[in-house]
Structure formats: structure tokens, C-alpha cells
Amino acid sequence: MTQQPAPHPSPQRRASLEVLRAEAADERSVLVEERLRAGEDPWDFMADLPSVDELVVLLLRSERILPPGAVRPDQDVSDVVLRRIAADYPPLATTVWSMLSEAESVRAWAPRIRRVGR
């Protein structure tokens, strides 16, 4: 029987939203530069990259959902964590809700876990 990870009960905010967005913007620019240096056409990949706010949500989610030694969470645990992020960071709520939609699961980095038969 595999142990299900529980979302961190009381995550501490590591930085302001502005700082998190600045870090995410830097990370996104690195992703763009790597793909450009690899010879990829920006028209082909820019729409597939996560936005700055999506990167912030993914960063916050990873800090809350995967403590050291944890197993990969199921979709329900992931959704609870995403909803908690929306509650803790109201300016990210629109981004979180769009990431919770079924349509988002087709993107490679989407936080939703595809279930067989759904």
C-alpha cells in the first residue's frame, strides 16, 4: 500500500508575490533562451510555455505538495493544494482556476494528473 502525501498543513510564505513573480519571470526567460539557442522557432513554442503566474503557482504547489521522500500525489491532493494557493494568494486565483480546468491537462507541465478512463 502506497502512502498518500498530505498537503503541507501550514506552509510559510517564502516571499512576496512580487518577488515570486520576478523569480518566475527570470526562469521563463531562461526557458525561452535555451529553446532559442537550440534553434527552435518562437512561434512554435511560446504558447506552450507556462506564464509567469503559472510558474509561480507551480513553484508554490511543489513547495507544499512534495516534502522530501514523498510519493507523487493524486489529483485530489493536487487540487486541494491548488485551491489553498488560490485562497492564500488572491491575485493568483484566476490562474489557479484555469489550471484546474480539464482543458489544461493537455499541456506537458499541467499540474493535473490524468486519470485513465476519465
Buried (B, 14 or more C-beta within 10 A) or exposed (E): EEEEBEBBEEBEEEEEBEEBBBBBBEBBEEBBEEBEEEEEEEEEBEEEBBEBBBBBBBBBBEBBBBEEEEEEBEBEBBBBBBBBBBEBBEEBBEBBEBBBEEEBBEBEEBBBBEEEEE
